[in-house]
């Protein structure tokens, strides 16, 4: 990867990109990237412990937050998702409920994606419970 030198019309980029500290040398430094992204407001509030699992949170002020959890793995796996606070995750397809205080275990099929509504906080004493 390198800095873009073309705009959306594939014409030479006429402006300098901000923050010259973002260069290809940072790609191997996950801690430094996380620090830079956090400073830009790009922190991932529900990260997965597994390298081949991605999470994305969609939150709007007038709607419940929705968490996408997906894997690029060719085998089924259970992802460990870090929760920023006690929370309950409800699968919007199956209705399964996961709750935890710190982490939640999310079973994923090979190349699978799950979609959860985030309800926080989970009721007291409801840790890693499944309905």
Secondary structure, DSSP 4 states (H G I P E B T S, - for coil): -----B-TTSSBP-SPPS-TT-SGGGGG-HHHHHHHHHHTT---TT-BSSTTEEEEEE--TTS-EEEEEEE--SS-EEEEEEPSSSEEEEETTT--EEEESSEEEEEE-TT-EEEEEEEESPPTT--S-B-
